[in-house]
């Protein structure tokens, strides 16, 4: 009764688990946004201490989603990214987004998505990324990616012409002097060399800062600045300036008839490193300067913001690189800049792309990652892998050949010994038997037989009637030893290939790894940037060489050990036969036997 009760309970638990699993499977199938899209990937937001470390929540913020060959299967999406879609976590509402860069050859994509909500101190928020539908065209909407307060966004991703505004307000640059297509933190950026180089923006209704002002950008400088203006809107006594003096950013606001109010950072900028500089100004309240997502300085502002009739200048007298310039006509909270640094910076702690899911059967994650690694392997890596593969095929060929030879020898030895053991005279074996052709014992037998036949011929006797002296028996045994040595040479031929595979394969793979890592760091040193998405493909490529080296060494080691064991057994059997053969010949044809 107790056993029956336990079985009933166990069946109940199993049934409940199966039911829950089935319901989860049905829920997942029903949750798929559109069956026409084959693949999807969850993009999770982490604002906890382990992620972006945001305490306050944000809504309708444009979040950067970085895709690279390590977290996205470019082969499963359209070549131009036109089938990419973003959907809310409940799989119901498509989200506005636009692509700044999409390059499957380089394995990089930069996509800006309007996130409905990013909750502070939370890691449960997420959105869905869908792709894998060749029948659709792109529906990007750059303007819809931003809220109505976002007045200007320059990605600086253009390769020629003037910077273009990504918002719906189209506050494009009226003139530009500087360099575009500069490798930057987020795709490409712009470089300025001071002097007259700058971006000029004409005033517009959307660039009205009566209710507040927010400016942010990424910068990298190689030298201290002198009067650099990241943002400047100045005319006479009115001025709204965000700049750098020496190596410290500052904010200055001056209105008609009122003293200028300034806020300067006390922390110096690190040379040749990217920094996020942002300001938030609320009229009649407060103005704050942020450096790398943290408030660096602040001041009370008693009065309205100025409204000069002059043009807005970006990057005037600035020497360095700029990327991702954003201007809003409201005062953004501090969490906005912390999220920007965490989401746009090199660490990318705000967003995480989870494992790919498929709407129907497709290749496994392991196969996809292998393809990703294969695409990252450089020429020198393929050269080493090619050599390792050649060694592997040679080792496999030697193993198969030796294994087949050993099996044939064993079969031939069985037939030979069956006949030899039934002989009265050890020299009366039928040597025309084709079953003995593969037997090494038969070939050793023949060498001894031939030696006795030659000795008997010299004595003028038939081999059946010959009586072997001690000297003749020594010659007979020497013939057996020589024949055995020749058989061992044949058996050991080409075994050096397996030895080289065992000892040389790992070192050859290590050579490719060191070479690949050296090239990876050399390219990083040349570009001046270092981040995980840039390093990971090169390191994966380098480690692939080590893996192929082990692919050679491990099977070669097993094959070598297997063959050596069987060859030792054959050698033991051969030595026993030689002793028995010599003793039987001596007993039948020796002086004492006669």
Secondary structure, 3 states (H helix, E strand, C coil): CHHHHHHHHHHHHHHHHHHHHHHHHHHHHHHCCCCCCCEEEEEEECCCCCCCCCCCCEEEEEEEEEEECCCCCHHHCCCCCCCCEEEECCCCCECCEEEEEEECCCCEEEEEEEEEEECCCCCCCEEEEEECCCCCCCCCCCHHHCCCCEEEEECCCCCCCCCCECCCCCCCCCEEECEEEEECCCCEEEEEECCCCEEEECCCHHHCCCCCEEEEEEEECCCCEEEEEEEEEEECCEEEEEEEEECEEEEEEECCCCCCEEEECCCCCCCCCCEEEEEEEECCCEEEEEECCEEEEEEECCCCCCCCCCCEEEEECCEEEEEEEEEECCCCCHHHHHHHHHHHCCCCCCEEEEEEEECCCCCCHHHHHHHHHHHHCCHHHHHHHHHHHHHHHHHHHHHHHHHHHHHHHHHHHHHHHHHHCCCCCCCCCCCCCHHHCCCHHHHHHHHHHHHHHHHHHHHCCCCCCCCECHHHHHHHHHHHHHHHHHHHHHHHCCHHHHHHHHHHHHHHHHHHHHHHHHHHHHHHHHHCCCCHHHHHHHHHHHHHHHHHHHHHHHHHHHHHHHHHHHHHHHHHHHHHHHHHHHHHHHHHHECCCC
